[in-house]
Amino acid sequence: MKVKGIIAVDLFGLPADYDAITAIAKDNNLFVIEDAAQSFGADYHGRKACSLADVACTSFFPAKPLGGYGDGGMCFTDNDDLADLIKSLRIHGKGIHKYDNVRIGINGRLDTLQAAILKAKFEIFPEEVELRQQVVQRYNEMLVSLQPDLAEIKTPMVPDGMRSVWAQYSLLAKDTEHRTKIQERSNAAGIPTAIYYPIPLHLQAAFSNLDYTKGDFPVSEDFSQRIFSLPMHPYLTAEDQKRISNVILSTGRE
Ligand SMILES: Cc1ncc(COP(=O)(O)O)c(C=O)c1O
């Protein structure tokens, strides 16, 4: 198999390690696509997410940091030829006008209603990114202060020089059994939790042709057994967070 490019995924709001990825790409003459579906609004050493690779793609699905009320997304590039190609692909492979078709494309137009909603939400987006930092700081403080040695639940960290936009606030339980108990107890208390993601990419049926097996990516496999995410949005109150943290940390101590 000949590798042509790298799709780096910015997970949970944090950009991937683009210094390392770009160096590998350069050495091997590969293009890089930034999957910035979860990182729109994040910072990477003074640069913004969506500007960290040859092309970046983000998502405006409702659950994303900048979410519309339905589907939507955007591509970013500073390469004019690529920008023209993407614009053409977006509208059925258009050429100089929309009834001139020079290639097979897709219908990838952003719906007008979604565009209007996103435009309004974009104005308060910087404020919401700040609020997200405050919500996470509160979660971290509550979860750390209630279990100083962090033996039970691991909180997320952000490397120096980076700022996450916290698409998710994810924690690691001790093991699968502990996670199941936490989810059951949270559910009973009316607190939604979610698992992103229960099956690592290399074990997905869709990629079975690549012949990976269990044990090939032990860290991903381990995390997929223990990870879970808490409610996360810019308007979460300290009071709600306290209640959530207490339920999470009381699990397994009884
Ligand atoms: C990392 C990542 N990539 C891609 C996507 C796909 O985005 P969309 O469903 O808007 O195409 C998502 C959204 O779930 C995502 O989280």
The ligand as an ORCA input file, in Angstrom:
! r2SCAN-3c Opt
* xyz 0 1
  C     -13.360     14.062     14.585
  C     -14.559     14.127     13.684
  N     -14.373     14.066     12.357
  C     -15.418     14.138     11.499
  C     -16.709     14.278     11.960
  C     -17.824     14.307     10.957
  O     -18.483     15.519     10.924
  P     -19.827     15.618     10.070
  O     -20.769     14.621     10.655
  O     -20.293     17.041     10.206
  O     -19.452     15.261      8.662
  C     -16.947     14.355     13.330
  C     -18.321     14.524     13.851
  O     -18.879     13.704     14.475
  C     -15.845     14.277     14.218
  O     -16.026     14.346     15.545
*
